Amino acid sequence: MTPAAPVLAYIGVGANLDAPREQVRAAIAALRALPGGAVDAVSSLYASAPVDASGPDYVNAVVALRTSRPALDLLHALQAIEARAGRVRSTPNAPRPLDLDLLLYGDAQAHTVQLTLPHPRLHQRAFVLRPLLEIAPNLQLPGLGALAPWLERAQDQRVHRIEPAPAPT
């Protein structure tokens, strides 16, 4: 069987429990170790207040992952990494030790019970847009166009850089 042509996927990484910075760093390492993929870029780490929820601030980053895995298989791999980090899916927007969101998978658009691509709220969340635009400043969102103007609309959301991007490995 011939492997699929690699696709550039963007993954949002966030945590606000159980040493969030370390959780985010460990998740980035786990993404680097995923079979069938290679990390192209990692953003700086950002702190942000929870959106539509309570709890401690989040630590966020975005990873660009070149992968030959199908989108749904990648999503399942992300959920397995979350589970190993102690993620329990209880209530929506609950604090969590790790949250991995498949933001974009090439230019794919999908809306199924399991997966929506692009991520339905990525263009409304400064904690996603800031790190995403850091590593892909000219990124176009399928169906919405350039992402940079969307960050201007989310300026009321508190997000600030807390740590530079990790060195490539």
N, C-alpha and C positions, 0 to 999 in steps of 0.2 A: 504494500500500500504506500503510495506516495504521500509524504506529509503535505499538509495544507500550506499555502504561501503565508508567511508571517504577516500578522496584522499588528498595528500599533494600538494598544489599549491604554487608557488612562485610568488609574485606580486611586480613589480617595482613601486616605488612611487617617483614622481619628481614634482618640481614646480620651477618657476623662476619669478613669478609675485605675487603681492598682499601678501606680507609677506610670502615668501616661507617656512621658517622654521615652521611657524604656520600652513600653509596649509598642510605640510607633517605630522605634529603632528595630525592635525584634521583628515586627511585621515586614519592614523593608528588607531585612535579612532573609526572611522566609520567602518573599517575592523574588529575591535574587536567586534563591535555591530551587524555585519551581522548575520542574522538567518541562521542556518545550518552550522555554522563554528566556529572554535576556532583558535586563533593565537598561533602558536607554538614558533615563534621566530621573533624578530625584530632586524635589523642591526643598527649600528651607523648611524648617518647622515653624508653625504659627500657633499662637494661642487665640482662642475665640470663646465667647460666651455661648452657652447652649442656645439653640434656636427652638422656639416652641416647646421648651422643657425647662426643668430646674436642674440643679446639680452643679458640680464644679466645672471650671473652664475645661475646654477640650484642647488637646494638642493635635494639630492637623498637618498633613503633607499630601502631596500628589506624586505618584510614581508613573512614569511612562514605561510600559512593558511591551516589548516586541514578542509576540507569542504565536505559536502554530496551533494552539488549542482552540476549539470552537468556543464561542461566547458562553454558552451554558456550562460547558465543562470548566471554563475559567471561573465562572461564578461559583460553582461547587467547590473548586479549589480554594477560593477566597473564604467561603463559609467554613471550610475545614480549618483554615488558619485561625479564623475567629474562634472557633470552638476550642482549639488547642490553647488559646489565650484566655479561656474562661468565659467567653461570650455566651449568655443565655438570652434567648429571644423571649422576653416576657411582655412588656408593654411598649408600644411605639414611643420613640424618643427617650426611653429610659437611659440613665447613665450606663456606661459600658466600658469594659476593659479594652475592647477593640472593636472598631467598625471599619470594614472594608467595603467600599462601594465601587462597582464597575461603572465608571462615569461615561466612557466612550469606548467603542470597539470599532476601530477604523471609522468608516462613515456609515456603519450599520444603523438602521432604524428598526426597532422591534417593540412590540407591545403584547406581551403574553402574561399569563398568570405568574410565571416565575421571573421574568426579566423584561425590563423596559429600557430601551436604548434610544437616544442618549438618556442618562439618568434624568428623571423628570423635573428635578428641582435644581440641577447643578447651576443653571444660569441665574438663580435667585439667591445663592448662598455665597457670601463673601469669603467664607472659610474654605470654599472649594475654588472659587475664581482666583483669589490672590496666588495660591501656590500653583494652580494650573497655568495661569498666564505667565508666571515666573519661568516655567520650563517650556512653554509653547505660546509665546506672545502673539502669534498671528493665527492661532487656532480658530477654525470656523466650526460652529455647531450645526450639524445637519438640521435643517428646518428653521434655524434662527440667525444664522450668519455669524459675524465676528463676535467674539466673546468680550473683548475689551469694553465696549459700551455698557454691557450688562453689569460690570463691576461698579461703574459710576452710579447705577441705580441702587446698588447695595451698600453705599457708603455709610449708612446709618448703623450697619452691623460692625461691632467692635472686633477687629482682627489685627494682630500685630506679630511681626517676625520675632521669634525668640531664639533661633539658632540657625546658623547658615546651613546650606545644603551639605549633606555628608560628602566626603571625598569619594570619587568613583573607586570601585574595587575591581 
